[in-house]
């Protein structure tokens, strides 16, 4: 991998992966040594052998990285040093003069690949069923340790610092009025931007709302019953508690990445091992991806999945990205104290469905709340049309 710096502050960024690097990837896939089949008939032991074998076959024999590489290269890429670290970002300006700048942040196990489907509809709404008044200038950064951004060499790059860096990035781009959007880690960063209120930020949109009352999250994380003085007001709140309890009992990938990331060296050595680990993020997503490799595409195709994993492999960022889990010092799902206007989109297959009642408590300036009919954790990637409509609608009151 190489890039060409041309300016000391914000400079164009180019990348190139050689045929030799892709040939090495294929050779490693074809030489993979697989474990025995799981001893259960479901996915309770993780990514199933049949799924990873089919993924490996397709990856080695049919998948073409150059297709997504061309899509990436068609967009303008830049890099700039913020607080001692190179930050990579895509920056696409709309042709519409009154476009609203938005910074969109990905999560794990995601990357800038997650947002590729939403760039054109956001920047050129008149060509994608929208009005010129819905236009955005779009900024999509790679988080530290992810993709083409620099890899921190010391501790300290947690979500708060990333949020502050994003504020500096938007200031450096000359945006004096803008909004922010995020899911997964991107939602944490975006909420923290809302707390920090950098100059120019007028509101946020989140598809993984941070609304859990502290007493509830503390009890669930500890595996304890809810405190006696906590009253769940409705079925939405009861369902959310059950969902969160399930999440915290099954996010072992997060615990190992947060505590022992360097022990995941195998992910830098084996592409098939990397894929098996990345697929097992959450129950609904694993089921969706498994269906994709069984020939049923429902929002994510086989190529979508491998585009993202291949970027992780080629940039060797599995371990550097994992370290973010150990840098976080805030409750992942808990309310953070955002006072700015907030738009919330709730997708049915997300890790949990944020109740409106909690959203109203966590975000006193809630301007939009909507429950979608389909879609899950990777909303922009899985359901780009629904996602784009939510972004347009949610940000209209902030224009």
PyMOL commands that set and color helices and strands:
alter all, ss='L'
color gray80, all
select helices_A, chain A and resi 19-30+49-61+65-73+112-123+125-127+132-134+159-172+185-196+214-222+235-250+252-264+266-269+271-279+283-293+302-315+318-322+324-327+356-362+379-382+384-396
alter helices_A, ss='H'
color red, helices_A
select strands_A, chain A and resi 10-12+77-82+85-92+100-105+136-141+178-182+201-206+341-346+366-371
alter strands_A, ss='S'
color yellow, strands_A
deselect
rebuild
show_as cartoon
